[in-house]
Amino acid sequence: MNTKLSRVLDEIAKTEEKIAVWQGHLEELNIRKKQLEDAEIIKTVRSMKLRSREMLAFLESIQNGTVPVPLAQTGVEAEQAETGNNSRPEEPAEREDKEDEDKD
């Protein structure tokens, strides 16, 4: 067999083995991330110091979607809220010469 082809096939096999190892590592990291997120959620809910029935009602309302959850504001939205300026930022002006390019 051609030695160059043999080397390429060996390299492919090695690369596939490395990919399999990294995919396993990625799966472990995703599991760990989920565990840490779950722990953070539990810590946050427990910090609310609710009684058992209050906590149950609160969790049910979250699952039903009846608890209002404030969405994070972007930097521009937060700045506008602070200054009281609710107008949207201006869009960049359309280039006039672009219309000429489109016609060509």
NURO-215615 format. One record per atom (N, C-alpha, C): residue in three letters; x, y, z. Coordinates in steps of 0.1 Angstrom, whole numbers, padded with zeros to 4 digits, always signed. Each point is the difference from the previous one (the first is absolute). Layout:
<sites>
ALAXYZ;...
</sites>
This chain:
<sites>
MET+0009-0012+0000;MET-0009+0012+0000;MET+0009+0012+0000;ASN-0005+0011-0005;ASN+0007+0012-0001;ASN+0003+0005+0014;THR+0012+0004+0003;THR+0004+0004+0013;THR-0007+0013+0004;LYS-0002+0009-0009;LYS-0007+0013+0003;LYS-0014-0003+0004;LEU-0007-0009-0007;LEU-0014-0003+0003;LEU+0000-0007+0013;SER+0009-0009+0003;SER+0001-0007+0013;SER+0001+0010+0012;ARG+0009+0010-0002;ARG+0002+0011+0010;ARG-0013+0008+0002;VAL-0007+0003-0010;VAL-0012+0007+0001;VAL-0011-0008+0007;LEU-0001-0013-0004;LEU-0010-0008+0007;LEU+0004-0002+0015;ASP+0012-0001+0003;ASP+0004+0000+0015;ASP-0003+0013+0007;GLU+0002+0011-0007;GLU-0003+0013+0006;GLU-0015+0001+0002;ILE-0008-0005-0009;ILE-0015+0001+0001;ILE-0004-0008+0012;ALA+0006-0012+0002;ALA-0004-0009+0011;ALA+0003+0007+0013;LYS+0012+0006+0001;LYS+0004+0007+0012;LYS-0009+0012+0003;THR-0003+0007-0010;THR-0009+0012+0001;THR-0014-0005+0005;GLU-0005-0010-0006;GLU-0013-0005+0005;GLU+0000-0005+0014;GLU+0011-0006+0005;GLU+0001-0004+0014;GLU+0000+0013+0009;LYS+0008+0010-0004;LYS+0000+0012+0008;LYS-0014+0007+0000;ILE-0007+0000-0011;ILE-0013+0006+0000;ILE-0009-0008+0009;ALA+0000-0013+0001;ALA-0008-0008+0009;ALA+0003+0004+0015;VAL+0013+0001+0003;VAL+0004+0004+0013;VAL-0005+0014+0004;TRP+0001+0010-0009;TRP-0005+0013+0002;TRP-0015+0001+0001;GLN-0007-0008-0008;GLN-0015-0001+0002;GLN-0004-0005+0013;GLY+0007-0010+0005;GLY-0002-0005+0014;GLY+0002+0011+0010;HIS+0011+0007-0002;HIS+0003+0011+0010;HIS-0010+0011-0001;LEU-0005+0003-0012;LEU-0010+0010-0001;LEU-0013-0004+0007;GLU-0004-0013-0002;GLU-0012-0005+0007;GLU+0001+0001+0015;GLU+0012-0003+0006;GLU+0002+0002+0014;GLU-0001+0014+0004;LEU+0006+0009-0008;LEU-0001+0014+0004;LEU-0015+0005-0001;ASN-0007-0004-0009;ASN-0015+0004-0001;ASN-0007-0005+0012;ILE+0003-0013+0004;ILE-0007-0005+0013;ILE+0004+0008+0012;ARG+0013+0004+0001;ARG+0004+0008+0011;ARG-0006+0014+0000;LYS-0001+0005-0012;LYS-0007+0014-0001;LYS-0014-0001+0005;LYS-0007-0010-0004;LYS-0014-0002+0004;LYS-0001-0001+0015;GLN+0009-0008+0006;GLN+0000-0002+0014;GLN+0003+0013+0008;LEU+0009+0008-0005;LEU+0003+0013+0006;LEU-0012+0010-0002;GLU-0006+0000-0012;GLU-0012+0008-0001;GLU-0011-0004+0009;ASP-0003-0013+0002;ASP-0010-0005+0009;ASP+0003+0004+0014;ALA+0013-0001+0004;ALA+0004+0004+0013;ALA-0003+0015+0003;GLU+0003+0008-0011;GLU-0002+0015+0002;GLU-0015+0003+0001;ILE-0008-0007-0008;ILE-0015+0002+0001;ILE-0005-0004+0014;ILE+0005-0011+0005;ILE-0004-0004+0014;ILE+0004+0010+0010;LYS+0013+0004-0001;LYS+0005+0010+0010;LYS-0008+0013-0001;THR-0004+0004-0012;THR-0008+0013-0001;THR-0014-0002+0006;VAL-0006-0011-0003;VAL-0014-0002+0005;VAL+0001-0002+0015;ARG+0009-0007+0005;ARG+0001-0001+0015;ARG+0003+0013+0007;SER+0007+0009-0007;SER+0003+0013+0006;SER-0012+0009+0002;MET-0011-0004-0006;MET-0012+0007+0001;MET-0007-0002+0013;LYS+0004-0010+0008;LYS-0005-0002+0013;LYS-0015-0002+0001;LEU-0005-0008-0010;LEU-0015-0002+0000;LEU-0003-0012+0008;ARG-0012-0001+0005;ARG-0005-0012+0007;ARG-0003-0010-0011;SER-0002-0012+0004;SER-0002-0011-0009;SER-0011+0002-0010;ARG-0012+0004+0005;ARG-0012+0002-0009;ARG+0003+0013-0009;GLU+0006+0010+0006;GLU+0003+0012-0009;GLU+0009-0004-0011;MET+0011-0008+0003;MET+0009-0004-0010;MET-0006-0008-0010;LEU-0009-0009+0004;LEU-0007-0009-0010;LEU-0009+0009-0009;ALA-0007+0009+0006;ALA-0008+0009-0009;ALA+0008+0009-0009;PHE+0012+0004+0005;PHE+0009+0008-0008;PHE+0005-0008-0012;LEU+0004-0012+0003;LEU+0006-0009-0011;LEU-0011-0004-0010;GLU-0012-0002+0005;GLU-0011-0003-0009;GLU-0003+0012-0009;SER+0000+0012+0005;SER-0002+0012-0008;SER+0011+0002-0010;ILE+0012-0004+0003;ILE+0011+0001-0010;ILE-0003-0010-0011;GLN-0003-0012+0004;GLN-0003-0010-0011;GLN-0012+0004-0009;ASN-0010+0006+0006;ASN-0011+0004-0008;ASN+0002+0013-0008;GLY+0011+0007+0003;GLY+0003+0012-0007;GLY-0007+0012+0005;THR-0005+0000+0012;THR-0008+0011+0006;THR+0009+0009+0008;VAL+0012-0003+0003;VAL+0009+0009+0007;VAL+0008+0009-0010;PRO-0001+0013+0002;PRO+0007+0009-0010;PRO+0015-0001+0003;VAL+0007-0003-0011;VAL+0015+0000+0001;VAL+0005+0011-0008;PRO+0007+0010+0007;PRO+0005+0011-0008;PRO+0011-0004-0009;LEU+0000+0004-0013;LEU+0010-0003-0009;LEU+0012+0009+0002;ALA+0012-0005-0003;ALA+0012+0008+0001;ALA+0000+0011-0010;GLN+0003+0012+0003;GLN+0001+0011-0009;GLN+0013+0001-0007;THR+0000+0003-0013;THR+0013+0003-0006;THR+0006+0013+0005;GLY+0012+0002-0003;GLY+0007+0012+0004;GLY-0007+0013-0005;VAL-0005-0001-0012;VAL-0007+0012-0006;VAL-0013+0002+0008;GLU-0008-0011+0002;GLU-0013+0001+0007;GLU+0002+0005+0014;ALA+0010-0004+0007;ALA+0003+0004+0014;ALA+0003+0015+0000;GLU+0009+0004-0010;GLU+0003+0014+0000;GLU-0012+0009-0003;GLN-0009-0005-0009;GLN-0012+0008-0003;GLN-0009+0001+0012;ALA-0001-0011+0008;ALA-0008+0000+0011;ALA+0005+0009+0011;GLU+0013+0001+0001;GLU+0006+0009+0010;GLU-0002+0015-0004;THR+0001+0003-0013;THR-0001+0014-0005;THR-0014+0004-0003;GLY-0009-0010-0001;GLY-0014+0003-0004;GLY-0002+0002-0014;ASN+0010-0003-0008;ASN-0001+0001-0015;ASN-0004-0013-0005;ASN-0013-0001-0005;ASN-0005-0013-0005;ASN+0001-0001-0015;SER+0006+0009-0006;SER+0001-0001-0015;SER+0010-0010-0003;ARG-0002-0007-0011;ARG+0010-0010-0005;ARG+0012+0007-0006;PRO+0012-0007+0001;PRO+0011+0006-0006;PRO-0002+0001-0015;GLU+0006+0010-0006;GLU-0001+0002-0015;GLU+0007-0011-0007;GLU-0006-0004-0011;GLU+0006-0010-0009;GLU+0010+0007-0009;PRO+0011-0006-0003;PRO+0010+0007-0009;PRO-0007+0002-0014;ALA+0004+0012-0006;ALA-0006+0004-0012;ALA+0004-0010-0011;GLU-0010-0003-0009;GLU+0003-0008-0012;GLU+0009+0007-0009;ARG+0010-0007-0005;ARG+0009+0006-0010;ARG-0007+0002-0013;GLU+0001+0012-0006;GLU-0007+0003-0012;GLU+0007-0007-0012;ASP+0013-0002+0001;ASP+0007-0006-0011;ASP-0003-0015+0000;LYS-0005-0006+0011;LYS-0003-0014+0000;LYS-0012-0003-0010;GLU-0009+0009-0001;GLU-0011-0001-0009;GLU+0005-0002-0014;ASP+0010+0008-0004;ASP+0006-0001-0013;ASP+0007-0013-0002;GLU+0006-0006+0010;GLU+0007-0013-0001;GLU-0011-0011-0002;ASP-0011+0002+0006;ASP-0011-0011-0001;ASP-0005+0000-0014;LYS-0001+0012-0006;LYS-0005+0001-0014;LYS+0009-0007-0010;ASP+0013+0000+0002;ASP+0009-0005-0010;ASP-0001-0015-0001;
</sites>
